[in-house]
Amino acid sequence: MTFARKNFVDEIKKLSNNFYKYLDFSLASLIEHILSYEHLPMKSEIAKDLGIPSYTLSRKLGFLRKLGVGFSINVDLNAIGLSRLIIILNESLELDEVLKGDDVTGRFLAFYAPIILPFQGTMLAYYLPSTISVNDVISKFKNVVSHDISSTSIYSKAKLTQHFDFMDRTYKINWDRLYKLFYGGFTPHKVIDLNLRRNVRFSFLDLLIIKELEKDPFNQVANISRELGISYSKVLRHYNVCISKIVKGFKLRLIPLPPESSLYTLIRVEGDYGSLCRLANTLSELPFIAGIYISFKGVMYVLAVMDPEILNNLLKYLKDLNVNYNTYLLDRSRRVSFTIPYTEYSKFSKSWNLQC
């Protein structure tokens, strides 16, 4: 084990131990409440909804940070002229090989992870500008197993109060609840007109605000104004008018899970769009979900970190629902995520810069 790998494992183990030591019903409920918003509220609004002072909320959020629980924002990529392209390659590529190009494959990368099983391969995800075709990207690679454009992204709602035993301090997934939710519960997400979403008017300033919010989703407008050197009134106007159309609430970066007993997994599921949306909403209850990405073509990708026993039960659950799926085990220690490539947006042409 390399020194860097050992440090990574030790840090995750420490965070994991602390998280499960201090997790109680109150903290779990706070996490669930924050993830329940479908818009981006200011901290004062969250505190008001919870019936607590803002300084108490700040203290609780600080405590969660110390336990390794991090939040980010759910950005509607279509609203800013981007889509998420997911590619699975039956070819093992190093990150440097993917980044070396000066075209879209090197500059718009969103996620990279080596595939360990069932073959030695690579999973890639891209922020794809609407003016670039999928073929422009996949033509750069050999041995493409699958590629899909995600039209809908759903993130974990972390229903710990439903799936965690606070006495034994272990996960006890309520599979009966998940079966009932799938068969008789959620209304599928509405089919959204992507052309309408791409017509959302936004500016370079909106991207700068989003960049600051990705660092700290609870950052105050006054702080963002100082960071950007732009007047408070202007930032507040953009926050209220534009950001509300682009940011759709919070998402969980990931709850710390023990690295020695957790598998970083990608599951590719096929089915009709309505059923996949219902399934995605059901699975979003699980705290282990890093992201669920659905294509209008009837394909869904589930990215998750979970215990092998829970993974086996999840695969049994999918089998019972009679859906087709493929499972890929990813290298957790070598995976890399990238933020939206803000520097590739031209404030002059008001478009993503596609020039090499």
C-alpha angles and dihedrals in degrees: 000000000000121000092248092049091048091051090050093051093045093050094049090046091052093049091046094052092049093046095054092041093059102027111119136162092270094055091043090052091050091053091049092048094052091049092049095074118102092192132045108263124193116247091254090058092051091049091049092050090051093045094236134114118266092244090056090052090049090052092050092048090050090052091051089051090054088053091055097256109138130180130203135174129272104233118197098227093192089060090063097042098265136114132193114246115192120198131185116199128194086213129087111234129179116228091246090058091055095046098044094085120091091211131081092293091064102033104040101043113141103176140007130187133157115237113230100180147064082012138351102269147122136259117207133180125190139196095231118200112225091240093060120081122225090240090060087065106035092046087070091066138063127219098025107185096183141344130188139172113231115223097176131037123196124183135198118286087194098219093194091158088064101038107031128078106219092192097052091029092225136113114265106180112212097223092171088060091049092051090051093046092052097046099039110007135068126048107230118252113269116259103252126212101242092197089059091049092051090054093066106127113233137158139211088263090059089055091050090052091049090050090056091047091052087060092048118002090192094054114135122241090239091057092047089049091054093045092052096038090233127129118272093234093054094048091046091051092052091044092055099038107033110017090055089063095047106038116062102191133284133319132199116248089206136294108246110261126186105271094212092059103032129091122207101221141182118198120191111202128188126205144105116313096245094051091046091052090050091048092047092052089050095049091046087077089073116093092215096068114111094180144330118213122191129195124206085231090072103264127123130189120204116196112192146153113217149147114273092243092052090046090053090050091048091052089049088051091053091047090052089053089056095235125145114240144165124206126213125189112216131201102253096193094053101042116115130195124201130202123234107294096247093170089063092065116094114216088195100055091027091225141094112282108243098171116117 
